[in-house]
Amino acid sequence: MRSTFMAKKETIERKWYVVDAQDLVLGRMAADVATVLRGKHKPIFTPHVDCGDYVIIVNAEKIALTGAKWQKKEYVRHSGYPGGLKVRTATEMLEKQPQKIVEKAVRGMLPKGKLGDDMYRRLFVYVGPEHKQAAQKPEPFPTVK
């Protein structure tokens, strides 16, 4: 009788991938990136173990949104004080913090809690084509179309 394989934190081998976000649709790219961060692309995937890989996203300011989302999509936050609701459209976010658009999209597709926080820490988003992780020799991201 065979027992089910369960990955352990010590046996996980992590790779580095780089994604060029130029002209990629935000939601489709975020779904693929979240899958790799979670480790669901690996045959050793175990739901309660963080077995995902590192992902670097460059050119975050050149992301694409479909339809009228540049004007209609809103990013809402609250300061915690009365009247402290802050609302920005996707166009305003692109002007001020383009990397936050990608980070929020991927973060929303990861599990909530400590496990999801650990996965999110392996995501690096940069504005422009340069990144700081060249020493890790990242491979091109294979699944994003």
N, C-alpha and C positions, 0 to 999 in steps of 0.2 A: 504494500500500500504506500502510495506517495503522499507526502504532505505538501501543502501549498507553500510556495516560495514567498518569503517576506524579506524585503530589503532592510538592511540595517544602515544606520548613519555612517558607520566606519567603512562600509563596502561600496559606497556611492562614488562613481567617477564622474566628475563634472567637466563639461566642455565649455568653451566660450564661443558665442556666435555674434556676428555683427549684422545689423539690418539697416539698409539704406531706405529711409521712409519716403523718399522723393516719389510723389505721384501715387502713393499707396493709399487705399481707402482706410480710414482710421479704424473702424470697427473690425474689419477683416484682419488687418494687421495685428490689432490688439488681441484678437482671439487666438491667432497662431502663436504670438509671443507668450501669452498666458499659458498655453498648452506646454510650451517648452520650459517655462519657468516652473511649472508644476511637475513636470517629468512624465506626462502622459504619453509622450512619444517614445518612451523607452519600454522594452519588454519586461523590465523589472519593476514597473510602477507599483507602488504600494501607497494606498490612500493616506495612511497616517504617518508616512515618512516623507521628509523633504528630499526628493531625489531628482530635482530639476537641474537645469544648466544655467549658466550666466548668459545674459543677453545685453548687447550694446546697441542702442538705436541712434543713428546719426541722421542729420538733416530733418529734425523734427519740425522745423518751420515750413517745410514743403509738403506737409501731409495734405491729403485730399478728403473733403467731405462731400457727400452726395446731396442732391436736392437743394433745399433752401436752408440747410443746417448752419451755414455760416452766420445767418441772421437770426434764426429761430432757436438754435441750441443755446441753453443758458447754463452757466456754472454758478451755483448758489453757495454762499457761505455766510456764517453769522458770527459776529464778534462776541456774543454772549451778553451784550448790553441791550437795553431797550432801544429799538430803532436801529439796530446794528446789522440789518440784513444787507448783504452785498451781492449784487447780481451782475455778471459779465456775460456778454454774448461770446460766441466762438471767435468772432472777428477781433474783439477787444483782447481776448486771451492770446490770440496769435500775435498781436502787436506787443503785448507786455511780457507774457510768459509762455512762449510756444511749446516748451518742453512739458509744461503742466498738462496740456491737452492730452498728450500721449500717456503721461504717467497716470492721470486719472482714469483714462480708458482701460489701461491694463490692470490697474489696481482694483477696479470694479469687477473684473473677471477672475480674480484670485479668491481663494477661500478667506473667510473672515476669521480673525483670531491670530494666535501666535504663529501657527504654521504658515498662514498667508503672509504675515509680516516678514518671516524669514525668507520666503520666496520673493517678496517685493524688494528686499535688500539686494538681490542679485540682478536688478534691472538698472541700467545706466542709460540715461537719455541726454543727448547733446544737440545743441543748435549748431548747425554747420557740419562739414564733412570730417572734422578732426575729433579724435577721442583720446583719452589718457591711458587706455588699456592695450597699447600696442605690444607691450612686453609679454602679454598672455597669448599672443598669436591667435586672435579670434578667426574662426572660419566663417565664410559667407553663410547666411541663413538659408537653408535649403527649401523650406516649405512656403514662404510668403510669395505670393504671385502678384 
